[in-house]
Structures are given as C-alpha cells and as structure tokens.
Amino acid sequence: MDKFIIQGGRRLEGTIVVSGSKNATLPIAVAAAILGDGVSTIHNVPLLQDVNFMCGVLEVLGAKTQLENSVLTIDPGEHAAYEAPYDLVRKMRASIYVLGPLVAKLGRARVSFPGGCAIGTRPVDLHLTGLENLGAQIKVEHGYIVAEANKLVGSDMSLRGPSGSSVGATGNVMMAATLAEGTTTIFDAACEPEIVDLANFLNAIGANIEGAGTPVIKIHGVKELSGTKYSVIPDRIEAGTFMAAAAITKGDLLIKHALPHHLGAVTEKLIEAGVNIEWRDDGARVTVTDKLRSVDVRTSPFPGFPTDMQAQMIGLMSITEGISVITETIFPDRFIHVSELNRMGASIRIEDGSAIVKGVEKLSGASVMASDLRAGAVLVLAGLAAEGETTVLRVYHIDRGYEYIERKLAAVGASIVRVS
Ligand code: EPZ
C-alpha cells in the first residue's frame, strides 16, 4: 500500500490546477451509460480510483468505457444487464446511482445494498422511497435492492432527510424521472453544483429538467435520451482543499479553474479567518499576510459550508490561535481525522457533534493513517505545516478523490513523495 512522506514547513507558491469534479463525473457517467442511447464523450474527467470503479460497474452492465487524457468515452451498448454485484458496489457507495436509471431504462434493477463507511451508516432510504413514489416496487433481499416497474410515472415528492436535502437521492430520482411518464417535482432537492452539472448533462442528451440548483426541480419525462459531448465542472472540494493548503503553509497559490459561485461559503470562512482571497477570471489567488484568526464553522447543504471541507478547516484551525468550534450537521460521526491530528500535537476534542479546536503553536510530524478521502487530505495538509517528517499511510483513500495530489503539491514547493 502506497504512503506519502512529507517534510513540513515549506511555503506553497505558484499555480495549482484543479481537475474535474468527482461527484459530478460519477452520476454523469451513469446517465451516459444507462439512460442514453448514443455515445457520449465527457471531458475534464479526473483520473481517480472512484472513476475507475464506476467504469467497472458500468462495464458489467454492458457499457463500453474508455478514459484517456481526461476524456471519458461511454458507449451504452445494448443495455445488457441490470445487476450491480456486491464485489463492485462494496468498493464504492456511489454505485447506488445505477438504481434509478436501470429501473427507468430496463424496468428492473438488482443492486447490492451499499454498506456504510468511515463517515457514517450512509442510509439510502430516500433513494428507495423516491423511486417508489415514481411507481417502482422495491424490496431488499439477500443484501440486494431489487426494484421493478412496468413504467415509471411522474409524481411530486420531498427528498428531505434528517439533515436536510440528499445529493444522492436527488440525483438518483432526477435521473429516473427523465424517462418517466409525465412530470416529477422534487421539493427540498439538493442544490449542489454537481446536481446542476448532472441536470445540464441530462438536458444535453434530451431530458427536460427545470430548476436544478434550486430546492424545487421539475423533470418532464421524455421517451428517449441520446449521447453528447460534455465537459464536467471543476472539483470545488479539491479547489477548497488547495485553498486550505495555501492558508496552512502561509503560502501564495493561484488555484486555477476554481469557481467563485461554487465556493462562496468556503471563501467567506477563510476570509473571516484572515486569509486573503482574490477571485480572478482564471481562479482564486490565495495568500496569508497576517496572523490567522480562529473561526467557528457549521456544515450544511449547499450553499452552506460543505461537509467535505470540514476536516480541512479543522486542520487549519488546529494551528490558529484561539478556540474554534466546528459543527458537523451532515455526517455527525465524521471526525475520525481528529484522533490522527491529535497524534500530531493538535488539541481537539469532540463534544455533541462538534470539534472544539484549541489552536497550538506547531504540529509535529508523525506517522498517521488515512481513513477516508477527506480525512486523508487533512493529514496531508497537517504534514505540510508540521515540524519534521510526516508519513501518511493508506493513501488509496486519498487517490479516490484527488488526482495525483502529491505531484500537484510538489510542483508548488511541497516536499512530498509517494512511496510504494
Ligand atoms: C454526496 O454523498 C457526496 N458523494 C459526499 O461526498 C458528500 O459528503 C455528500 O453528498 C454531502 O454533500 C458523492 O456525491 C459521490 P447525501 P451522499 O445523500 O449523496 C442522509 C466525498 O468526500 N441520507 O447528501 O451519500 C445522509 O446520511 C463524499 O466526495 C439519508 O438519511 O450524501 C446524510 O446525513 C463523501 N437517507 C445526509 O442525508 C438517504 O437515503 C446527506 O447525505 C440518503 C442520505
């Protein structure tokens, strides 16, 4: 298993290029392979483990996929199969995205019930009730979700869970509704940019969707969908992670291709903490000139502060003087990174779904272990700022969502090497 060796204390300076969005690419690939009848070429696709996993699932379902130089070509083929097996789904929860499209296109689906992960139990009840609202019969047996529908019929529904809207359920139901008879209205829909990108792709292959990006999305069913050429939005969480990297090393980075309307809450919080952020046509210039200030953060669905940036903010606050309260409202258990940061000398305690971060002078390098994508990312950030050497183990978690992060960081002055 690969690991990163990082020598801390180096300022990051220069330009770092943001890759395409993982969380837009995954559902768009599903839509192209299962709902579309024509070949799609999707540009700006990141070279990530999760994209490889998703292509594996789509190939089992009969599609042909090819990823070369950030261009993913998807030929739906004969829409041959409707089963997504356990050994593939267990590797990536986002495989649940095939459920709605399979039922819409083939009238049936058999998808292994996705398990939990390091950040929580990850239920899919909203996905299932959303599809039942469209007329699917769904049962769970032998660890599989079995769904059938002679035809899907549009209906009105709310996809609100205990912590607000659901990105996955909104995407799944929106994709299924494109081929349903009549109109579907989703209330309390997720407003994330990745949902907007998915809706734009679906409309580009012939769907009729209005309101994506707002809490009310209307999908007017159509008979068939084709293929198209499309380019995926930049990854706002990768961009936000690099903004935090510039801040934690008191560096000077241009985060190329970052989009201001995707990072409003993150920009606001970093500026409140004393980070200088200058938005330009080609991205965000991030510098630190003064002492940073501790700030409180509360994660919430878009346009609120993203849960996927919670760990990175804890990392930055861990070496910022003062007390910072970081409250996680989406995945209450998403604090595994805290114990590893404390092993590097941070002073953080968890209380009622919040991390209470008492800033320390310096972190000290140590051997630490990544447990999920963003937890791994914050350990890299901490290693960049820490005194001495940090070894980050199990970097395959990081490779799931960051395209060659060590190369991008080394190119702007970080001392980081991958060791197999
Ligand atoms: C997506 O996960 C992202 N993954 C996550 O990013 C991200 O953290 C999350 O949205 C929130 O923004 C992908 O897009 C592949 P949700 P998803 O459904 O769709 C509850 C990363 O780092 N819920 O919006 O699974 C759920 O437990 C990953 O790239 C239900 O109760 O998230 C959570 O508390 C990590 N029932 C809340 O809703 C359901 O049926 C939000 O989950 C579904 C969700």
Residues whose N, C-alpha, C, O or C-beta is under 5 A from the ligand:
A	BS01	EPZ	N23 A94 R122 P123 V124 D125 L126 H127 G161 P162 S163 S165 S166 V167 G168 A169 T307 D308 I330 F331 L373
